[in-house]
Amino acid sequence: MDKYFTVKCNNIKDDLARSCGEFMPGGHIGVCCLSKDRKYAESVMSGISEFEYKITFIEYPDGIEADVENSLDLVNAADDIRLLVGIGDKTVASLAALSTLSRDWTYMLVADSPDLYGVAYQIECGKYLGRVAAPMKVLIDLESVEDSGEYSSAVGSVLAHRVTLIEKKYANRLCRRFDEKKLEYEQNLLDKVIADGDMSDRRRIADGILEYADLEKDTYLSSVDVMNSLLKEVCMPQNEGDCRLISAIIMLKYFKTVMSVDNYLLSIPTEVSAKCRRLSKIAGRDISEIIRNVECRKYERKLIYIHTEYREDVLAEINSLENKLPKIIKSAKRFMEDVGYHLGDDFDSGAMVEIARNISPLTDEYSIAAMADILGI
């Protein structure tokens, strides 16, 4: 994707009006937002004179999926809209990006959330990643970010990125496809935000997230991302933040299980087709689609050798993060209105464990989950 500019704004109304004026002095602007952000979007857009611009709101219901079909509401908006302004979180960012598959227009984004997945706008467009257009500009509303009630989601996102980074570094040791210096810098930023696990300081989280959002990161489909997707399909509510927090916790525990096994030299590799069948049944997905993901995997003997060389290092990193989990979870719950009471009924722990054990066919071929198959775990 193209590089885009991230601008931190102390006065979002004036900064957005100025950004729109720099692109075009007048004309028709489309504004995309979710229902929960409609009043905020109207307030933000009030800095633009109605005599110079015609403004049309394209509102989506809360909880809507960001997919190509739903992006058609944007694609089919008035022909004379020259600029699209997406206001909100990752869902809006993804819908705006997906609309560029079918409509050639310019768009910018306004972020009002401290959630990493919102501020960073890491657009999850699956197979379309790379074909969608990047936003012209991302404006971060510092006042809204610091006062937001979404800090529990932010804590979950930080943890999800940190667990993902453990696996990403592991995959890099197996196949050397990422820049180690970039991974190290990414880790330093996340560790600074997490500190000892007490993440109750909003300012530290907000500043760290905004700094992290500016990083140029290599894309990687992590086991945490896959788990998050499966939990939403199978046994979790639509609350994205809760789901990411749970996904990160369960995958960290699973990674520890895999990395703790050292007596595997006489083991027999796992029959991956059995995991494909189980995943198909659990998630209701087409088994042929799942099997295609593992058909070309190379289970080379040298991978076990490399794994053996780094296993204890990875395990030490996992243990260090796991030791911080009680404080991290407590911080996330304290930001929730019911202090996490609702989580007791939101998921089936047995289903989560079963998904983790069978998740490998949908993950990267150099993931920790995929290595579990080689080791016969």
Secondary structure, DSSP 8 states (H G I E B T S, - for coil): ----EEEEESSHHHHHHHHHHHH-SSEEEEEEEEGGGHHHHHHHHTTS-TTTEEEEEEEE-TT---SHHHHHHHHTS-TTEEEEEEEESHHHHHHHHHHTTT---EEEEEE----HHHHS-----GGGTTTS---SEEEEEHHHHHH-S-HHHHHHHHHHHHHHHHHHHHHHHHH--S-HHHHHHHHHHHHHHHTTS----HHHHHHHHHHHHTS-------HHHHHHHHHHHHT--S-HHHHHHHHHHHHHHHHHHHHH----TT-----HHHHHHHHHHHHT--HHHHHHTTTT----HHHHHHHHHHHHHHHHHHHHHHHHHHHHHHHHHHTSTTTTGGGGGT--HHHHHHHHHT-GGGS-TTSHHHHHHHTT-
